[in-house]
């Protein structure tokens, strides 16, 4: 049942499990006040640079040393880049996008089985906003999050998307490993000895951003950097992702490119690289015309890994910028608060 004007939209979206998909389906004339962001948290379109763009790197020839060089350079200068001709079949990308749409088209009675309160496993959870119990103002986004590296939980994955999600993760693994190898080469570090900490666990999110009334007052995802080692993002053709240009208060739009994957450096890799590679603040604008989906894969250290600057980087007297922290403690700190830019990194700074 739709909420009456006097009822709480937060209760409808969060507690009853309708999410922003349910709110969008109501065809509201105005954005509920629970979603109206303070001015400083809205995306100021006057600060979006029209002529700036992140690198698009062609991976068709992996034997070309220039490809690895471009990747390391982009990780240093931008923290974000797109890859094309990466080897993940187009049909696999299209199938997982379609699977995402199928899941969010399910009746609320089906989807609510995967909310934190009802899911049979912590490794599969459906959430709206970011942290609805913490967020004072809610974000205009629903997402299903699956801990892929918990193989025991796969029996609980939604059947409507299980096959396509698995295939997307499996087909992407080689590319992620190759990217990390190139990034380690840029640090003069041997990838083989670091693979377990770089790729200790994997999570995938199916993100859904429905049409939003008054999108200029809302935010799809607030300002944050990822806690991952590396994020491997598939976006549809609607667009909405913006990244902060390093050391400025301006933003760069990341346009959808047919068949491309967006790659970004996470906090864990910034810490491991002692700040050479940069995680970058990013956000997603709400959209008043089209539903948008995206599917990020996060490759992370394992929860019980200790992360800190790699010892190879400190051999020549380079001073550590970060201390050693338990990765699960770092992630818990991230999930204790609403999105707040890159402040989570302060937890690991010397």
Secondary structure, DSSP 8 states (H G I E B T S, - for coil): ----TTS-HHIIIIISS-HHHHHHHTT-SS--GGG---GGGS--GGGB-TT----EEE-S-TT-HHHHHHHHHHHHHTSEEEEES-SS-HHHHHHHHHHHHHHHTS-HHHHGGGBTTT-SSTTEEEEETTTTTT-SS--S-EEEEEETT-GGGGGGS-TTTHHHHHHHHHHHHHHHHHHHHHHHHTTT--STTTHHHHTSEEEEEEEEE---TTGGG--SEEEE---SSEEEEEE-SS--EEEE-TTSS-EEE----TT-EEEEE-HHHHHHTTTSS----EEE---SS--EEEEEEEEE--TT-EE-S-HHHHTTS---SB--EEHHHHHHHHTTS---BTGGGGGGB-
